Amino acid sequence: MEFALILAVIAALFVVRTIKIVPQQHAWVVERLGKYDRTLTPGLKFVVPFIERVAYKHSLKEVPLDVPSQVCITKDNTQLQVDGIIYFQVTDPMRASYGSSNYLSAITQLAQTLLRSVIGKMELDKTFEERDHINLSVVASLDEAAANWGVKVLRYEIKDLTPPAAILHSMQAQITAEREKRALIAASEGRKQEQINIATGEREAFIARSEGQRQAEINKAQGEAAAIIAVADATAEAIRKIAEAIRSPGGEQAVQLKVAEKAVEAYAHLAQKNNTMIVPGNMSEVAALIGTAMALMKTAPPGAGRP
């Protein structure tokens, strides 16, 4: 009974050591008698007990690895506290097992060394502006070296760049001064634009006023010209009608009467202005004046009074 139990235990141990189930995205390295034999892929696999063993187990997933913070010195002798993170993936399980005793430590140490080298070639301001350049430089050099370890370095990211407190204070003061400078420039540009707008508005207003005055003068001149023409037309029409009236029967007698009335009115006005009554010495002068006016009207060519 005891012998059967022992055989059952040995059989169970044999089965356990023979059957291996490799998870997805994993690779197991098998050694036979201490020497690399093969790599087990995901699924159900078998190994020879006591002769073969699973020596290394690797995850083929992308792995993030923190790089410890370190002090780097820039080209202008400024200290920077820098830390970052590496993303890598095992691509060759055999090389990852035998290429380095500890590829995680090797990658970390090499990343720190490369980071110090890249930052040492830059000035302080450039390190903040060219993070992408730093990341790409570290990845390129690190991936080349990690190929011998069966590892593919996918990317490197700087998490933080921290200069000393005194440098931070100086940078803050510089940023404040730059912002104040931009504010002053913006204010002066605003005042300049305001003056330009005011000058432009005054110029346009002056032009508009001058155009209005010019149009008003033109309109006034045109109105005066039209008035003169209208008066002239009216005068010409009146003269024409007078001429027609004179040529009509009884017209000459009416004119003589009108001329006599005007002469008497003229003498009357002279008397009123000089407070002296002026009477013609010879009343025949009035008749002579009327006769002269009538003679002139008779000798005038027909239509002379017409416009």
VEXMIDREN-145943 format. One line per field, with one value per residue: residue number from 1; residue in one letter; chain; x, y, z of N, C-alpha, C in turn. Coordinates in steps of 0.001 Angstrom, whole numbers. Layout:
residues N
seq NUM_...
type a_...
mol A_...
n_x X_...
n_y Y_...
n_z Z_...
ca_x X_...
ca_y Y_...
ca_z Z_...
c_x X_...
c_y Y_...
c_z Z_...
***
This chain:
residues 307
seq 1_2_3_4_5_6_7_8_9_10_11_12_13_14_15_16_17_18_19_20_21_22_23_24_25_26_27_28_29_30_31_32_33_34_35_36_37_38_39_40_41_42_43_44_45_46_47_48_49_50_51_52_53_54_55_56_57_58_59_60_61_62_63_64_65_66_67_68_69_70_71_72_73_74_75_76_77_78_79_80_81_82_83_84_85_86_87_88_89_90_91_92_93_94_95_96_97_98_99_100_101_102_103_104_105_106_107_108_109_110_111_112_113_114_115_116_117_118_119_120_121_122_123_124_125_126_127_128_129_130_131_132_133_134_135_136_137_138_139_140_141_142_143_144_145_146_147_148_149_150_151_152_153_154_155_156_157_158_159_160_161_162_163_164_165_166_167_168_169_170_171_172_173_174_175_176_177_178_179_180_181_182_183_184_185_186_187_188_189_190_191_192_193_194_195_196_197_198_199_200_201_202_203_204_205_206_207_208_209_210_211_212_213_214_215_216_217_218_219_220_221_222_223_224_225_226_227_228_229_230_231_232_233_234_235_236_237_238_239_240_241_242_243_244_245_246_247_248_249_250_251_252_253_254_255_256_257_258_259_260_261_262_263_264_265_266_267_268_269_270_271_272_273_274_275_276_277_278_279_280_281_282_283_284_285_286_287_288_289_290_291_292_293_294_295_296_297_298_299_300_301_302_303_304_305_306_307
type m_e_f_a_l_i_l_a_v_i_a_a_l_f_v_v_r_t_i_k_i_v_p_q_q_h_a_w_v_v_e_r_l_g_k_y_d_r_t_l_t_p_g_l_k_f_v_v_p_f_i_e_r_v_a_y_k_h_s_l_k_e_v_p_l_d_v_p_s_q_v_c_i_t_k_d_n_t_q_l_q_v_d_g_i_i_y_f_q_v_t_d_p_m_r_a_s_y_g_s_s_n_y_l_s_a_i_t_q_l_a_q_t_l_l_r_s_v_i_g_k_m_e_l_d_k_t_f_e_e_r_d_h_i_n_l_s_v_v_a_s_l_d_e_a_a_a_n_w_g_v_k_v_l_r_y_e_i_k_d_l_t_p_p_a_a_i_l_h_s_m_q_a_q_i_t_a_e_r_e_k_r_a_l_i_a_a_s_e_g_r_k_q_e_q_i_n_i_a_t_g_e_r_e_a_f_i_a_r_s_e_g_q_r_q_a_e_i_n_k_a_q_g_e_a_a_a_i_i_a_v_a_d_a_t_a_e_a_i_r_k_i_a_e_a_i_r_s_p_g_g_e_q_a_v_q_l_k_v_a_e_k_a_v_e_a_y_a_h_l_a_q_k_n_n_t_m_i_v_p_g_n_m_s_e_v_a_a_l_i_g_t_a_m_a_l_m_k_t_a_p_p_g_a_g_r_p
mol A_A_A_A_A_A_A_A_A_A_A_A_A_A_A_A_A_A_A_A_A_A_A_A_A_A_A_A_A_A_A_A_A_A_A_A_A_A_A_A_A_A_A_A_A_A_A_A_A_A_A_A_A_A_A_A_A_A_A_A_A_A_A_A_A_A_A_A_A_A_A_A_A_A_A_A_A_A_A_A_A_A_A_A_A_A_A_A_A_A_A_A_A_A_A_A_A_A_A_A_A_A_A_A_A_A_A_A_A_A_A_A_A_A_A_A_A_A_A_A_A_A_A_A_A_A_A_A_A_A_A_A_A_A_A_A_A_A_A_A_A_A_A_A_A_A_A_A_A_A_A_A_A_A_A_A_A_A_A_A_A_A_A_A_A_A_A_A_A_A_A_A_A_A_A_A_A_A_A_A_A_A_A_A_A_A_A_A_A_A_A_A_A_A_A_A_A_A_A_A_A_A_A_A_A_A_A_A_A_A_A_A_A_A_A_A_A_A_A_A_A_A_A_A_A_A_A_A_A_A_A_A_A_A_A_A_A_A_A_A_A_A_A_A_A_A_A_A_A_A_A_A_A_A_A_A_A_A_A_A_A_A_A_A_A_A_A_A_A_A_A_A_A_A_A_A_A_A_A_A_A_A_A_A_A_A_A_A_A_A_A_A_A_A_A_A_A_A_A_A_A_A_A_A_A_A_A
n_x 827_1865_3890_2496_1353_3622_4440_2326_2679_5140_4451_2602_4284_5953_4236_3541_5996_6404_4325_3649_2104_2083_1456_-404_1435_3858_7095_9011_12157_13913_16210_18453_20047_21533_22135_21119_18163_15597_12861_9804_6645_3390_813_49_2740_5529_8075_11095_11272_13587_15697_15345_14598_12640_14253_14152_11637_9868_8085_6404_5167_4762_6799_6885_9509_10824_13209_15576_15776_18275_21217_22051_24439_24383_25490_26131_26953_24950_23037_20742_17918_16861_14450_13027_11201_11256_10120_9978_10431_10643_12132_13689_13802_15878_18309_17677_17847_20483_22122_22637_23298_21433_19185_17379_18560_20790_19680_18573_20842_22326_20552_20571_23227_23387_21522_22747_24883_23649_22274_24433_25472_23888_22561_20939_18386_17767_17319_14758_13300_13779_12876_11837_13892_15889_14698_14496_17205_18221_16705_17545_20304_20143_18551_20152_22232_20777_19956_21641_20829_18456_16300_13938_13936_11382_10481_11480_10770_11035_10187_10381_12068_14106_15493_17910_16787_17553_18003_15461_14122_15374_14612_11857_11745_12752_10765_8614_9510_9608_6915_5869_7160_5975_3378_3662_4451_2172_328_1405_1190_-1566_-2190_-949_-2460_-4865_-4373_-3902_-6413_-7967_-6807_-7340_-10127_-10622_-9521_-11189_-13612_-13081_-12742_-15303_-16800_-15712_-16428_-19169_-19486_-18518_-20422_-22633_-21999_-21916_-24573_-25777_-24708_-25782_-28462_-28596_-27866_-29998_-32008_-31304_-31560_-34278_-35325_-34392_-35715_-38322_-38272_-37728_-40029_-41904_-41125_-41593_-44351_-45089_-44198_-45880_-48269_-47983_-47950_-50502_-53901_-54425_-52292_-50091_-51129_-51618_-49053_-48002_-49544_-48673_-45949_-46137_-47305_-45227_-43269_-44415_-44556_-41834_-41019_-42472_-41320_-38744_-39360_-40278_-37948_-36164_-37510_-38561_-40647_-40562_-41099_-41500_-39971_-40944_-43714_-43870_-41650_-42139_-43976_-42374_-40526_-42104_-42820_-40358_-39772_-41795_-41154_-38762_-39702_-41208_-39319_-37872_-36888_-39184_-39916_-37672_-37829_-38109_-36895
n_y -1195_1218_1392_1705_4195_5768_5457_6747_9355_9917_9689_11775_13946_13677_14233_16890_18156_17690_18684_21880_25018_27764_31190_33667_36084_35599_34135_31279_30133_27224_25015_22371_20090_22163_23760_26062_25211_25521_27820_28263_28807_30513_28385_24825_22913_20589_19236_17439_15772_16388_16452_18537_21986_24882_27741_30566_33058_35219_38253_39369_41745_45358_47197_49527_51371_52942_55515_56349_59520_61948_64059_66312_68144_71075_72619_75244_75029_74510_72940_70287_68563_65527_63214_60240_58001_54770_52920_49662_46513_42987_41310_39179_36374_34557_36048_37977_36410_35504_37508_39555_39837_41168_42735_44793_46462_47161_48599_50770_52011_52662_54424_56589_57398_58133_60211_62158_62738_63828_66097_67505_68685_70811_74116_75658_76835_75593_72969_72923_73619_71678_69044_66895_66377_65538_63205_61607_61304_59855_57496_56519_55901_54171_52070_50954_49843_48094_46114_43909_42680_41543_43226_45722_49106_51288_53969_56984_59100_62247_62967_65053_68163_69819_72700_74334_76191_78900_79350_78872_81047_83176_82599_82917_85639_86618_85760_87228_89845_89744_89383_91792_93523_92776_93545_96340_96958_96125_97951_100400_99989_99915_102573_103885_102935_104013_106796_106873_106088_108234_110407_109571_109584_112344_113399_112245_113351_116092_116058_115253_117458_119521_118613_118792_121594_122452_121313_122673_125313_125032_124348_126710_128600_127597_127977_130799_131474_130344_131929_134471_134011_133471_135965_137575_136383_136963_139773_140259_139182_140936_143341_142674_142345_144962_146291_145144_146081_148842_148981_148353_149604_152847_152622_154367_156751_155853_155385_157973_159132_157639_158268_160963_160877_159623_161590_163692_162461_162172_164866_165458_163845_164962_167400_166686_165616_167770_169525_171603_173072_172258_173582_173307_175744_176224_174807_173677_172128_169688_168589_168495_166582_164307_164104_163554_161029_159523_159768_158341_155816_155333_155317_153103_149807_147234_144767_145307_145511_142959_139875
n_z 0_848_-999_-3367_-2918_-2898_-5514_-6786_-5920_-7086_-9763_-10008_-9466_-11610_-13733_-13176_-13477_-16097_-17742_-18977_-18941_-20814_-20438_-22425_-24341_-23114_-22632_-22153_-21170_-21808_-20377_-21047_-19235_-18121_-20286_-22829_-24522_-25821_-26566_-25004_-26340_-25992_-24648_-24287_-23212_-23167_-21087_-20357_-17409_-14740_-16485_-18202_-17615_-16774_-17067_-17261_-17213_-19227_-19800_-22631_-22968_-23233_-21108_-18469_-17003_-14284_-14142_-11827_-10075_-10864_-10717_-13196_-15116_-16929_-20037_-19434_-16832_-14871_-12411_-12728_-11597_-12653_-13714_-15163_-17384_-18817_-21609_-22566_-24331_-24334_-26887_-27725_-26084_-25447_-25661_-23758_-21537_-21388_-22309_-20525_-17054_-15565_-17134_-16634_-14686_-16184_-18317_-16927_-15708_-18001_-19276_-17473_-17723_-20449_-20455_-18836_-20502_-22824_-21825_-20845_-23102_-23662_-23070_-20196_-20794_-23207_-22483_-21449_-23636_-25551_-25007_-26430_-28245_-26469_-25432_-27766_-28442_-26270_-26495_-29007_-28647_-26456_-27389_-29316_-27792_-26158_-27847_-27813_-25559_-26055_-25941_-26798_-26869_-26606_-26104_-24390_-21712_-20228_-16994_-15149_-14813_-12731_-11704_-9459_-6505_-6534_-9250_-10203_-9033_-10379_-13000_-12759_-12179_-14579_-16345_-15351_-15860_-18645_-19270_-18264_-19987_-22438_-21833_-21593_-24192_-25572_-24489_-25424_-28170_-28303_-27581_-29697_-31874_-31138_-31391_-34120_-35058_-34110_-35516_-38120_-38058_-37618_-39959_-41918_-41092_-41530_-44292_-45027_-44063_-45654_-48175_-47872_-47507_-49976_-51722_-50771_-51470_-54225_-54706_-53765_-55581_-57953_-57351_-57141_-59746_-61113_-60059_-61038_-63768_-63833_-62980_-65059_-67198_-66417_-66426_-69128_-70241_-69163_-70378_-73009_-73017_-72352_-74623_-76537_-75558_-75966_-78733_-79285_-79918_-78507_-76854_-76911_-75793_-73237_-72330_-72421_-70439_-68251_-68136_-67569_-65055_-63599_-63816_-62396_-59880_-59372_-59128_-56905_-54929_-54833_-53771_-51233_-50048_-49952_-48423_-49734_-52037_-55285_-58366_-61817_-63893_-66331_-67561_-69930_-70209_-69059_-70805_-73022_-72168_-71991_-74641_-75846_-74750_-75881_-78556_-78688_-78109_-80352_-82374_-81759_-82839_-83886_-81451_-79933_-77235_-76508_-75086
ca_x 0_2778_4628_1574_1236_4869_4410_1360_3295_6181_3769_2043_5408_6442_3292_3661_7243_6401_3346_3788_1138_2688_406_-290_2403_4967_8042_9804_13413_14158_17593_18622_21312_22243_22416_19909_17643_14537_11973_8418_5661_2153_47_420_4056_6047_9509_11547_11588_14905_16715_15068_13923_12344_15248_13768_10293_9856_6852_6621_4388_5516_7031_7418_10570_11214_14641_15706_16185_19714_21658_22773_25033_24222_26668_26461_27286_23781_22592_19339_17435_16116_14001_12288_10623_11589_9179_10729_9763_11552_11899_14455_13906_17172_19283_17320_18246_21921_22896_23024_22889_20234_19000_16651_19550_21650_18945_18436_22132_22705_19675_21067_24491_23084_20824_23753_25694_22866_22018_25708_25765_22890_22418_19769_17132_17510_16819_13307_12685_14050_12667_11671_15223_16570_14079_14870_18640_18393_16114_18371_21528_19788_18030_21298_22940_19891_19719_22420_20167_17162_15294_13653_13533_10363_10544_11930_10089_11468_9036_10543_13356_14028_16730_18008_15826_18028_17766_14016_13761_15841_13761_10563_11921_12896_9447_7800_9970_9207_5480_5657_7594_4928_2221_3955_4416_772_-323_1868_567_-2956_-2242_-606_-3619_-5898_-4040_-4124_-7861_-8470_-6363_-8092_-11492_-10637_-9297_-12404_-14635_-12742_-13057_-16757_-17283_-15325_-17281_-20492_-19432_-18370_-21703_-23554_-21674_-22369_-26034_-26120_-24412_-26770_-29721_-28513_-27916_-31371_-32821_-30987_-32181_-35735_-35603_-34171_-36832_-39530_-38112_-37877_-41441_-42630_-40814_-42278_-45783_-45229_-44048_-47105_-49339_-47766_-48326_-51956_-54635_-54500_-51106_-49235_-51741_-51427_-47644_-47835_-50124_-47815_-44712_-46486_-47471_-43920_-42563_-45002_-44127_-40425_-40950_-43031_-40294_-37687_-39847_-40327_-36602_-35477_-38433_-38829_-41530_-39915_-42060_-40765_-40119_-41724_-44428_-43692_-40539_-42723_-44540_-41250_-39959_-43008_-42727_-39084_-39887_-42655_-40421_-37816_-40442_-41636_-38168_-37264_-37319_-40133_-39298_-36445_-38039_-38220_-35628
ca_y 0_2353_1448_2263_5618_6399_5502_7767_10666_10093_9909_13141_14876_13563_14944_18320_18662_17458_19535_23313_25873_29094_32197_34519_37176_35194_33194_30594_29597_25869_24525_20926_19789_23410_24465_26540_24249_26097_28796_27820_29837_30323_27170_23622_22440_19464_19191_16173_16010_16167_16708_19890_22844_26255_28554_31984_33385_36612_38849_40030_42977_46599_47363_50835_51255_54240_55823_57170_60915_62177_65423_66507_69477_71585_73209_76482_74678_74593_71616_69955_67294_64949_61827_59873_56668_54047_51891_48688_45239_41876_40790_37936_35810_33911_37102_38593_35501_35267_38653_40370_39235_41881_43745_45933_47357_47654_49646_51937_52678_53238_55574_57705_57868_58829_61456_63134_63123_64693_67375_68211_69392_71862_75141_75451_77174_74616_71708_73031_73785_70557_67755_65838_66039_64752_61876_60836_60983_58774_56269_56007_55283_53073_50947_50303_49018_47075_45047_42736_42084_41027_44185_46834_50315_51929_55426_57509_60355_62975_63309_66331_68873_70741_73427_74802_77225_80217_79424_79010_82433_84024_82341_83540_87085_86873_85594_88378_91010_89577_89631_93226_94140_92552_94358_97723_97042_96050_99211_101439_99710_100345_104035_104261_102672_104975_108062_106708_106094_109594_111222_109139_110083_113793_113657_111907_114343_117326_115850_115243_118825_120305_118178_119363_123019_122594_121036_123756_126475_124738_124466_128133_129259_127166_128638_132213_131546_130080_133107_135542_133647_133633_137406_138075_135921_137724_141148_140229_138957_142184_144316_142248_142662_146428_146664_144757_146990_150147_148878_148154_150885_153584_152338_155548_157671_155309_155603_159398_159381_156997_159060_162215_160546_159376_162872_164424_161788_162486_166226_165441_163273_165953_168443_166136_165389_169048_170404_172795_172741_172592_173639_173625_177130_176224_173547_173051_171160_168372_168094_168139_165324_163228_163955_162887_159602_158868_159680_157224_154551_155139_155016_151778_148776_146277_143629_145659_145261_141509_139230
ca_z 0_914_-2265_-4371_-2635_-3333_-6983_-7182_-5697_-8111_-11037_-9988_-9591_-12990_-14593_-12906_-14042_-17542_-18419_-18719_-19637_-20960_-20679_-23604_-24242_-22263_-23246_-21138_-21702_-21288_-20414_-20944_-18559_-17882_-21529_-23502_-25479_-26659_-25931_-25049_-26713_-25241_-24880_-23543_-23625_-22379_-20845_-19788_-15994_-14192_-17513_-18676_-16643_-17197_-16362_-17251_-17674_-19672_-20330_-23920_-22987_-23053_-19675_-18044_-16005_-13740_-14023_-10617_-10241_-10786_-10969_-14451_-15233_-18284_-20673_-18727_-15440_-13997_-11996_-12958_-11063_-13773_-13639_-16369_-17447_-20053_-22052_-23356_-24590_-24623_-28242_-27876_-24726_-25226_-25383_-22481_-20461_-21314_-22762_-19374_-15799_-15132_-18175_-16075_-14094_-17258_-19044_-16057_-15577_-19277_-19514_-16672_-18313_-21704_-20148_-18392_-21654_-23711_-21153_-20714_-24346_-23844_-22054_-19350_-21475_-24264_-21918_-21293_-24950_-26458_-24335_-27444_-28753_-25435_-25386_-28960_-28369_-25295_-27036_-30109_-28105_-25558_-28167_-29979_-26815_-25599_-28822_-27389_-24396_-26481_-25492_-27693_-26149_-27431_-25918_-23098_-21414_-19033_-16163_-14462_-14833_-11597_-11417_-8070_-6111_-6983_-10691_-10372_-8707_-11478_-14157_-12504_-12346_-16009_-16966_-14942_-16622_-20048_-19355_-18107_-21239_-23438_-21458_-21957_-25657_-25983_-24146_-26356_-29462_-28201_-27659_-31063_-32725_-30774_-32028_-35562_-35296_-33909_-36652_-39304_-37919_-37837_-41386_-42663_-40757_-42232_-45719_-45174_-43917_-46829_-49283_-47643_-47815_-51433_-52353_-50414_-52302_-55592_-54719_-53632_-56852_-58928_-57013_-57525_-61212_-61538_-59700_-61996_-65041_-63694_-62973_-66418_-68032_-66041_-66921_-70583_-70541_-68860_-71440_-74230_-72884_-72445_-76040_-77224_-75120_-76617_-80147_-79396_-79989_-77253_-76047_-76788_-74844_-71885_-71971_-72126_-69120_-67229_-68034_-66888_-63633_-63013_-63719_-61276_-58651_-59148_-58580_-55554_-54038_-54647_-52873_-49879_-49520_-49711_-47665_-50567_-53159_-56558_-59472_-63037_-64328_-67557_-67588_-71249_-70110_-68779_-72061_-73900_-71684_-72396_-76095_-76163_-74417_-76858_-79825_-78581_-78191_-81728_-83236_-81405_-83770_-83310_-80743_-79194_-75811_-76258_-74726
c_x 864_3537_3765_1417_2468_4893_3451_1949_4342_5540_3205_3154_5954_5550_3423_4906_7300_5502_3535_2754_1696_1581_666_670_3501_5837_8906_11012_13711_15635_17587_20022_22182_22565_21096_19476_16614_13746_10544_7505_4353_1404_525_1735_4523_7559_9848_11941_13025_16035_16572_14360_13665_13249_14822_12352_10262_8448_7191_5804_5317_5589_7524_8428_10990_12727_14805_16193_17685_20016_22475_23273_24959_25528_27100_26590_26128_23317_21101_19026_16486_15700_13129_11742_10916_10474_9946_9926_10810_11190_12636_14655_15267_18244_18981_17755_19756_22769_23384_22546_21626_19995_18211_17619_20442_20963_18853_19739_22550_21844_20153_22350_24236_22396_21801_24584_24941_22645_23298_26093_24826_22981_21073_18466_16765_16940_15313_12606_12768_13947_12537_13017_15992_16015_14507_16339_18889_17870_17005_19611_21207_19304_19160_22042_22074_19599_20471_21785_18793_16007_15160_13171_12597_10411_11040_11276_10664_10225_9170_11966_13285_15372_16776_17052_16248_17782_16268_13562_14168_14972_12394_10640_12031_11548_8552_8186_9545_7718_5169_6059_6525_3688_2443_3897_2971_35_85_1280_-902_-3094_-1935_-1801_-4750_-5648_-4267_-5612_-8442_-8107_-7136_-9522_-11593_-10443_-10558_-13523_-14383_-13082_-14565_-17325_-16962_-16161_-18689_-20537_-19343_-19702_-22719_-23297_-22121_-23882_-26475_-25898_-25437_-28129_-29721_-28585_-29329_-32274_-32588_-31651_-33691_-36122_-35459_-35308_-38100_-39462_-38327_-39337_-42259_-42401_-41543_-43769_-46028_-45164_-45308_-48257_-49214_-48222_-49826_-52656_-54744_-53287_-50246_-49807_-51547_-50008_-47412_-48372_-49233_-46545_-44983_-46648_-46129_-43151_-43084_-44575_-42678_-40280_-41463_-42022_-39176_-38119_-39868_-38941_-35913_-36319_-38741_-39674_-40891_-40966_-41282_-41029_-40978_-42402_-44325_-42561_-41067_-43291_-43446_-40639_-40819_-42922_-41462_-39177_-40730_-41966_-39440_-38539_-40886_-40483_-37534_-37768_-38258_-39393_-38068_-36605_-38145_-36858_-35016
c_y 1249_2517_2067_3761_6357_6517_6588_9159_10952_10390_11325_14175_14865_14351_16456_18898_18493_18459_20988_24079_27301_30107_32992_35682_36879_34224_32603_29961_28256_25525_23003_20655_21043_24226_24881_25541_24879_27110_28333_29003_29568_29045_26030_23061_21329_19582_17847_16409_15608_16345_18132_20684_24215_27180_30022_32126_34885_37019_39609_41322_44192_46916_48787_50641_52651_54356_56741_58583_61050_63632_65449_67948_69907_72196_74495_76265_74928_73180_71457_68612_66698_63531_61535_58471_56069_53042_50938_47402_44184_41301_39472_37341_35172_34941_37789_37727_35440_36463_39526_39670_39891_43023_44955_46945_47965_48783_50916_52720_53351_54467_56786_58285_58666_60164_62528_63633_64101_66058_68176_68982_70577_72896_74969_75708_76144_73309_71743_73077_72527_69220_66621_65408_65188_63337_61010_60435_59829_57461_55668_55290_54076_51857_50197_49382_47865_45949_43785_42029_41543_41935_45293_48013_51106_53445_55751_58868_60956_63368_64691_66837_69944_71411_73839_75958_78602_80401_79582_80441_83372_83843_82981_85050_87450_86766_86781_89622_90922_89853_91112_93972_93985_93385_95822_97920_97019_97358_100326_101229_100132_101852_104521_104074_103642_106324_108000_106773_107500_110484_110874_109655_111575_114127_113361_112903_115665_117210_115889_116654_119666_119918_118753_120857_123252_122369_122127_124993_126262_124906_125934_128873_128884_127827_130101_132379_131321_131278_134243_135276_133861_135111_137994_137668_136721_139159_141217_140050_140223_143223_143961_142600_144167_146884_146321_145701_148366_150106_148691_149516_151531_153397_153567_156530_157187_155546_157046_159721_158830_157781_160347_161968_160337_160674_163659_163808_162116_163881_166267_164891_164254_167019_167943_165993_166703_170020_171693_172356_173206_172506_173997_175049_177235_174897_172872_172047_169765_167779_167687_166816_164146_162985_163240_161400_158878_158738_158537_155894_154275_154720_153669_150717_147818_145103_143997_145416_143817_140930_138568
c_z 0_-390_-3365_-4177_-3110_-4856_-7476_-7018_-6767_-9469_-11112_-10156_-11010_-13945_-14430_-13554_-15559_-18266_-17979_-19562_-19635_-21247_-21959_-23312_-23218_-23052_-22136_-21808_-21001_-21451_-20281_-20409_-18448_-19120_-22186_-24549_-26410_-25830_-26113_-25353_-25965_-25641_-23994_-24089_-22674_-22253_-20227_-18332_-15648_-15204_-18037_-17573_-17272_-16392_-16234_-17795_-17994_-20129_-21611_-24053_-22889_-21561_-19395_-16912_-15558_-13689_-12811_-10920_-10053_-11097_-12257_-14511_-16692_-18796_-19986_-17214_-14470_-13673_-12217_-12330_-12098_-13430_-14846_-16271_-18819_-20335_-22966_-23483_-24910_-25987_-28496_-26484_-24442_-24887_-24043_-21306_-20288_-21749_-21626_-18112_-15255_-16119_-17664_-15471_-15170_-18026_-18209_-15961_-16880_-19603_-18725_-17274_-19592_-21450_-19686_-19568_-22557_-23081_-21008_-21963_-24572_-22733_-21340_-20093_-22536_-23712_-21731_-22646_-25801_-25732_-25341_-28007_-27751_-25408_-26569_-28930_-27415_-25855_-28117_-29584_-27239_-26327_-28875_-29019_-26313_-26575_-28437_-26198_-24742_-26098_-26533_-26850_-27051_-27312_-24505_-22907_-20147_-18247_-15545_-14627_-13746_-11376_-9943_-7795_-6602_-8481_-10966_-10096_-9840_-12721_-13985_-12683_-13827_-16722_-16630_-15725_-18080_-20226_-19197_-19375_-22313_-23134_-21838_-23474_-26157_-25685_-25110_-27747_-29456_-28294_-29069_-31998_-32426_-31436_-33537_-35876_-35145_-35096_-37920_-39254_-38167_-39314_-42197_-42366_-41481_-43716_-45937_-45057_-45147_-48049_-49128_-47965_-49316_-52131_-52046_-51270_-53750_-55701_-54639_-54949_-57924_-58657_-57414_-59046_-61733_-61237_-60687_-63341_-64977_-63712_-64367_-67341_-67725_-66558_-68427_-70977_-70281_-69948_-72726_-74183_-72958_-73900_-76821_-76861_-75793_-78065_-80331_-79465_-78607_-76388_-75845_-75788_-73414_-71421_-71616_-70741_-68028_-67024_-67297_-65407_-62947_-62824_-62540_-59966_-58333_-58569_-57164_-54558_-53804_-53685_-51459_-49276_-49174_-48881_-48435_-51747_-54436_-57641_-60724_-63444_-65559_-67666_-68937_-71234_-69853_-70052_-73021_-73499_-72111_-73894_-76506_-75905_-75436_-78193_-79806_-78709_-79607_-82632_-82915_-82354_-83100_-82651_-79986_-77727_-75478_-75869_-75895
***
